[in-house]
Amino acid sequence: MSIGNVRVIFDNLLTLKNKRIRSADDSEKKRICRLAFISLYFIFCRDYTFNRFIFDIQKNER
């Protein structure tokens, strides 16, 4: 995921928050929160968890 894509996602989330979150129903709020969580996971955590998983496999093979 490139920085440009991340910027677009967060711009969209901020726009939704400012314009629609007050009038949004619960399902729409959950969808926005899920999108934010998934975006943050793929930005910050994906490489760490994958590398840790591979390291554990290599450690067990020794």
C-alpha positions as CSV (number, residue, x, y, z in Angstrom):
1,M,0.0,0.0,0.0
2,S,1.6,3.3,-1.1
3,I,1.6,6.5,0.8
4,G,-0.8,8.0,-1.7
5,N,-3.3,5.3,-1.1
6,V,-3.0,5.8,2.7
7,R,-3.5,9.5,2.3
8,V,-6.7,9.0,0.2
9,I,-8.1,6.5,2.7
10,F,-7.6,8.9,5.6
11,D,-8.9,11.9,3.7
12,N,-12.0,9.9,3.0
13,L,-12.4,8.8,6.6
14,L,-12.0,12.4,7.8
15,T,-14.6,13.6,5.3
16,L,-17.0,10.9,6.4
17,K,-16.4,11.7,10.0
18,N,-16.9,15.5,9.5
19,K,-20.0,15.3,7.3
20,R,-21.8,12.0,8.0
21,I,-20.7,10.4,11.3
22,R,-23.2,12.4,13.3
23,S,-26.1,11.2,11.2
24,A,-24.7,7.8,10.4
25,D,-26.4,4.6,11.7
26,D,-24.5,2.0,13.7
27,S,-23.7,-0.2,10.8
28,E,-22.1,2.6,8.9
29,K,-20.0,3.6,11.9
30,K,-18.8,0.0,12.3
31,R,-17.9,-0.1,8.6
32,I,-15.8,3.1,9.0
33,C,-14.1,1.7,12.1
34,R,-13.3,-1.6,10.3
35,L,-11.9,0.2,7.3
36,A,-9.7,2.4,9.6
37,F,-8.5,-0.7,11.6
38,I,-7.7,-2.7,8.5
39,S,-5.8,0.2,7.0
40,L,-3.8,0.8,10.1
41,Y,-3.0,-3.0,10.3
42,F,-1.7,-3.1,6.8
43,I,0.3,0.0,7.3
44,F,2.0,-0.8,10.6
45,C,1.6,-4.4,11.7
46,R,1.6,-6.7,8.6
47,D,5.3,-6.9,8.1
48,Y,6.0,-7.3,11.8
49,T,3.6,-10.2,12.3
50,F,4.7,-11.9,9.1
51,N,8.4,-11.7,10.0
52,R,7.7,-12.9,13.5
53,F,5.7,-15.9,12.1
54,I,8.6,-16.8,9.8
55,F,11.1,-16.4,12.6
56,D,9.1,-18.8,14.8
57,I,9.0,-21.4,12.1
58,Q,12.8,-21.2,11.5
59,K,13.4,-21.3,15.3
60,N,11.3,-24.5,15.6
61,E,13.2,-26.2,12.7
62,R,16.6,-25.9,14.4
